[in-house]
Each structure stands twice: as structure tokens, then as C-alpha cells.
Amino acid sequence: MPRKPRKKSETGIYHVIVRGIGQQDIFHEDDDFQRYLDITKKLSLESGVSVLGYCLMTNHVHLLLREDYGDISLFMKRLGISYAYWYNWKYERIGHVFQDRFKSECVEDDGYLLTVIRYIHENPVKASIISKPEEYEWSSCTAYYKADRNTATFLDTNLILSIVHNEKKKAIEGLKKFTEEGNEDHCLDCDKTQRISEREAYEIAKRIMKGKPVTALQKMDQYARNKLLSRLRNDGLSLRQICRIAGFPFPYCPKGLDIDTKEPSPCVFYKSLGI
């Protein structure tokens, strides 16, 4: 079935999301984040697409883009190909890095534009990574809050700040106040079921194992092992993550569990645990 054409924004402004394939992490180290931003900057200068805001999370990216004389589909295609090529080279892997094509929503008025930039900047706060949006290194929030300092940046902050106030300092203060207001913003996002990152999964596993290596699960008796596996699952780890961290093959069915082996789904692993 052919894809439906992407809805065209009358303002040329789009909120865009791209995520890692299988919800896997696409940024592991600082230079991964920086590389993605460097490519974004280069393409923005070349392609006639302005970047109004961004937030790079470990397994997905939010971008706020405006078509000047360029096309966001071409922009996102070049960005994805360029970063994936570098990522696969760095980590000595092959295959896709991103999940399908990017998702987008049109931003058609000033009110929603302010809502979207707040939503983007608050992503790390809602993920409990930091307590204030300006503390997160890989978003555009700091660039907005320091826009009166003539700091070199590829980001176009003028449009959003001009909506808040015609004086830059007052506009920055107004944006800060607006961002800090309690809200129930609902904008375009990834699937509702959020997957924790591999780094977070490993830290959770270390805490639950209380100093023991996670691979010790392989040699535990059935009762002790299943109790810990249940805790890992309840703390948000996926079946794949548990198998990967503990060194089990996927899908894995522990020996000794009374399971209906006719059921093909990997979720059968948890059926016996009452999860």
C-alpha cells in the first residue's frame, strides 16, 4: 500500500520526531549527540530549512523545523542517512538505525508554536533526567535563555522570542516563565509505551542484583531467579533487555517452568511469573 502524502503546513513549520529502530538507543556517548547536531547544523545552512528547536534523547529526537525554501522530507532523509552512516561506522554495525520514516505534525499558529517548544524542552524533565530544562545539554533550551548574549548558534530563536515580546530580554524572561508554568501539553510524541534506555536498564539491573553480576541469574535456582526476573520486568525492562543483560538467548524460557510451550509469543516467558 502506498504511503499517504505528508500533510502540508500552511506556515511551513513542523514538529518532527525520529526514533531508533526497535526503540533502541541512537546516542550512547557525547560525541554521538554532537555529531547529530553538527550534521543538523550543516544541512540547515545548506538546505533552506531552519531549526527552531530540538531535543536529543537517548533513543529519539524532537526537532522543530521551518521550511524556508527547502523541504523537510529531503532534509530529514539526508540527516538520517548521514548520521546512520557515521553511527554504523563508529559502532561497526550494519543495518537501519532509525525506525521507519519520521513522524511530523503541522504547527499552524503562534499559540501552538509556543506549546511545542515548551513540550520539546521539557522532555528531559518529564523523563526525570534533570529538574530544569536548561540543565539538559542536548536541547535548544539554553540557546533560547542565552539568546541575548550573541552566542554563536545555528538555531533560529528570533521567531519564537518575537512572539513572546518585542524586546529580547523581556522575551527570554517571558519564555522562561511560560516554560515553568504547570501544563498538560499533548503534542506529537513517540508511542505511549516508553522504553527505558539500555544504560538505564543496566543501572536498574545492577541495583536489583545488589552487587552481583547480572549473569549470575543463569546459575540461580528457579525460585530465586524468577523472583529477580519479575522485579526486573516490573521496573520496566523489556524481555529483550533482560535477556541481553543477563546473557540469555532471546526468546528465553527458563528450564523448569511449567509453561504452555504451544504459545509462540516470547511473552510466555512471563506467563509463569504472573506478570
GUKE-181433 format. One record per residue (C-alpha): x, y, z. Coordinates in steps of 0.1 Angstrom, whole numbers, plus 5000, padded with zeros to 4 digits. Layout:
<sites>
<<X, Y, Z>>;
...
</sites>
This chain:
<sites>
<<5000, 5000, 5000>>;
<<5015, 5034, 4990>>;
<<5022, 5059, 5018>>;
<<4998, 5088, 5023>>;
<<5013, 5121, 5014>>;
<<5026, 5141, 5044>>;
<<5002, 5169, 5055>>;
<<5015, 5203, 5044>>;
<<5018, 5231, 5069>>;
<<5005, 5265, 5058>>;
<<5031, 5282, 5080>>;
<<5059, 5258, 5069>>;
<<5066, 5249, 5105>>;
<<5067, 5212, 5116>>;
<<5073, 5194, 5149>>;
<<5092, 5163, 5139>>;
<<5101, 5131, 5157>>;
<<5125, 5104, 5147>>;
<<5134, 5074, 5169>>;
<<5158, 5045, 5169>>;
<<5148, 5012, 5153>>;
<<5130, 4990, 5177>>;
<<5132, 5019, 5201>>;
<<5169, 5012, 5206>>;
<<5193, 5039, 5217>>;
<<5208, 5060, 5189>>;
<<5231, 5081, 5212>>;
<<5255, 5064, 5236>>;
<<5282, 5090, 5241>>;
<<5286, 5127, 5240>>;
<<5302, 5127, 5206>>;
<<5271, 5109, 5192>>;
<<5249, 5137, 5203>>;
<<5274, 5163, 5190>>;
<<5277, 5145, 5156>>;
<<5239, 5146, 5151>>;
<<5238, 5183, 5159>>;
<<5268, 5190, 5136>>;
<<5250, 5173, 5107>>;
<<5218, 5191, 5115>>;
<<5236, 5225, 5115>>;
<<5254, 5217, 5082>>;
<<5222, 5207, 5065>>;
<<5202, 5236, 5079>>;
<<5227, 5260, 5063>>;
<<5226, 5242, 5030>>;
<<5190, 5231, 5025>>;
<<5168, 5261, 5033>>;
<<5153, 5245, 5064>>;
<<5156, 5265, 5097>>;
<<5159, 5248, 5130>>;
<<5137, 5265, 5156>>;
<<5142, 5240, 5184>>;
<<5155, 5205, 5193>>;
<<5159, 5179, 5220>>;
<<5180, 5148, 5216>>;
<<5170, 5120, 5239>>;
<<5189, 5087, 5240>>;
<<5165, 5068, 5217>>;
<<5146, 5096, 5199>>;
<<5148, 5132, 5186>>;
<<5124, 5161, 5186>>;
<<5130, 5188, 5160>>;
<<5111, 5220, 5154>>;
<<5117, 5229, 5117>>;
<<5106, 5256, 5093>>;
<<5107, 5253, 5056>>;
<<5121, 5285, 5041>>;
<<5129, 5275, 5006>>;
<<5138, 5239, 5014>>;
<<5118, 5207, 5020>>;
<<5117, 5189, 5054>>;
<<5114, 5154, 5038>>;
<<5146, 5158, 5019>>;
<<5162, 5175, 5050>>;
<<5153, 5145, 5073>>;
<<5163, 5120, 5047>>;
<<5198, 5135, 5043>>;
<<5201, 5139, 5081>>;
<<5191, 5102, 5088>>;
<<5214, 5088, 5061>>;
<<5244, 5109, 5071>>;
<<5241, 5101, 5108>>;
<<5233, 5064, 5102>>;
<<5264, 5060, 5080>>;
<<5286, 5075, 5107>>;
<<5269, 5056, 5135>>;
<<5273, 5022, 5118>>;
<<5310, 5030, 5110>>;
<<5317, 5040, 5146>>;
<<5300, 5010, 5162>>;
<<5310, 4986, 5135>>;
<<5275, 4975, 5127>>;
<<5252, 4973, 5096>>;
<<5215, 4979, 5091>>;
<<5190, 5005, 5099>>;
<<5195, 5030, 5127>>;
<<5161, 5048, 5126>>;
<<5126, 5034, 5128>>;
<<5106, 5039, 5096>>;
<<5103, 5075, 5083>>;
<<5100, 5104, 5106>>;
<<5067, 5115, 5122>>;
<<5055, 5151, 5119>>;
<<5027, 5174, 5129>>;
<<5019, 5209, 5114>>;
<<5023, 5239, 5137>>;
<<4998, 5264, 5123>>;
<<4996, 5292, 5149>>;
<<5017, 5311, 5174>>;
<<5000, 5296, 5205>>;
<<5007, 5261, 5194>>;
<<5042, 5270, 5184>>;
<<5049, 5281, 5220>>;
<<5033, 5250, 5233>>;
<<5055, 5228, 5211>>;
<<5088, 5245, 5221>>;
<<5079, 5241, 5257>>;
<<5070, 5205, 5252>>;
<<5103, 5198, 5234>>;
<<5124, 5215, 5261>>;
<<5105, 5197, 5289>>;
<<5112, 5162, 5276>>;
<<5142, 5155, 5298>>;
<<5124, 5169, 5328>>;
<<5094, 5146, 5322>>;
<<5119, 5117, 5318>>;
<<5134, 5126, 5352>>;
<<5168, 5132, 5337>>;
<<5171, 5167, 5351>>;
<<5149, 5190, 5372>>;
<<5151, 5221, 5350>>;
<<5150, 5221, 5311>>;
<<5180, 5245, 5309>>;
<<5202, 5219, 5327>>;
<<5199, 5195, 5297>>;
<<5229, 5198, 5274>>;
<<5213, 5184, 5243>>;
<<5183, 5206, 5238>>;
<<5179, 5241, 5225>>;
<<5166, 5255, 5258>>;
<<5199, 5270, 5268>>;
<<5203, 5287, 5234>>;
<<5170, 5304, 5240>>;
<<5178, 5315, 5275>>;
<<5211, 5329, 5264>>;
<<5199, 5344, 5231>>;
<<5207, 5380, 5243>>;
<<5244, 5371, 5247>>;
<<5252, 5369, 5209>>;
<<5263, 5332, 5214>>;
<<5271, 5316, 5180>>;
<<5244, 5290, 5172>>;
<<5227, 5277, 5141>>;
<<5194, 5278, 5159>>;
<<5168, 5304, 5148>>;
<<5155, 5318, 5181>>;
<<5141, 5351, 5167>>;
<<5107, 5339, 5156>>;
<<5096, 5323, 5189>>;
<<5111, 5351, 5211>>;
<<5094, 5377, 5190>>;
<<5060, 5361, 5197>>;
<<5066, 5365, 5235>>;
<<5079, 5401, 5234>>;
<<5095, 5425, 5210>>;
<<5124, 5432, 5235>>;
<<5147, 5403, 5236>>;
<<5155, 5403, 5274>>;
<<5118, 5405, 5282>>;
<<5110, 5378, 5256>>;
<<5136, 5355, 5273>>;
<<5121, 5361, 5307>>;
<<5086, 5355, 5293>>;
<<5096, 5323, 5277>>;
<<5112, 5311, 5310>>;
<<5080, 5319, 5329>>;
<<5059, 5302, 5302>>;
<<5081, 5271, 5303>>;
<<5079, 5268, 5341>>;
<<5041, 5270, 5342>>;
<<5023, 5239, 5351>>;
<<5008, 5224, 5320>>;
<<4992, 5193, 5304>>;
<<5007, 5198, 5270>>;
<<4999, 5170, 5245>>;
<<5019, 5172, 5213>>;
<<5032, 5147, 5188>>;
<<5053, 5120, 5206>>;
<<5066, 5085, 5203>>;
<<5044, 5056, 5212>>;
<<5028, 5059, 5246>>;
<<5047, 5028, 5258>>;
<<5081, 5043, 5265>>;
<<5111, 5021, 5266>>;
<<5139, 5028, 5290>>;
<<5173, 5031, 5276>>;
<<5200, 5004, 5277>>;
<<5220, 5024, 5301>>;
<<5190, 5028, 5324>>;
<<5182, 4991, 5321>>;
<<5217, 4982, 5331>>;
<<5217, 5005, 5362>>;
<<5183, 4991, 5373>>;
<<5196, 4956, 5369>>;
<<5228, 4964, 5390>>;
<<5206, 4978, 5418>>;
<<5183, 4949, 5419>>;
<<5212, 4924, 5419>>;
<<5228, 4942, 5448>>;
<<5263, 4940, 5436>>;
<<5261, 4905, 5420>>;
<<5267, 4903, 5382>>;
<<5235, 4901, 5363>>;
<<5248, 4870, 5346>>;
<<5246, 4852, 5380>>;
<<5209, 4848, 5371>>;
<<5219, 4819, 5349>>;
<<5231, 4798, 5378>>;
<<5204, 4806, 5404>>;
<<5178, 4782, 5415>>;
<<5144, 4786, 5398>>;
<<5126, 4804, 5427>>;
<<5154, 4830, 5433>>;
<<5159, 4836, 5396>>;
<<5122, 4840, 5388>>;
<<5118, 4864, 5417>>;
<<5145, 4887, 5404>>;
<<5133, 4884, 5368>>;
<<5099, 4895, 5379>>;
<<5114, 4925, 5397>>;
<<5134, 4935, 5365>>;
<<5102, 4933, 5344>>;
<<5082, 4953, 5370>>;
<<5109, 4980, 5369>>;
<<5103, 4985, 5332>>;
<<5129, 4963, 5314>>;
<<5117, 4946, 5283>>;
<<5122, 4909, 5276>>;
<<5149, 4916, 5251>>;
<<5168, 4939, 5276>>;
<<5167, 4913, 5303>>;
<<5179, 4885, 5280>>;
<<5206, 4908, 5266>>;
<<5219, 4920, 5300>>;
<<5217, 4885, 5317>>;
<<5232, 4867, 5287>>;
<<5202, 4846, 5279>>;
<<5192, 4838, 5243>>;
<<5161, 4856, 5230>>;
<<5133, 4844, 5233>>;
<<5142, 4826, 5265>>;
<<5122, 4801, 5285>>;
<<5138, 4791, 5318>>;
<<5142, 4754, 5324>>;
<<5118, 4740, 5350>>;
<<5089, 4765, 5345>>;
<<5055, 4749, 5337>>;
<<5046, 4768, 5305>>;
<<5023, 4761, 5277>>;
<<5050, 4756, 5250>>;
<<5024, 4758, 5222>>;
<<5022, 4795, 5227>>;
<<5047, 4811, 5202>>;
<<5050, 4846, 5218>>;
<<5081, 4854, 5238>>;
<<5057, 4869, 5264>>;
<<5052, 4833, 5275>>;
<<5083, 4837, 5295>>;
<<5064, 4859, 5319>>;
<<5032, 4840, 5319>>;
<<5046, 4817, 5347>>;
<<5057, 4847, 5367>>;
<<5022, 4862, 5368>>;
<<5033, 4894, 5350>>;
</sites>
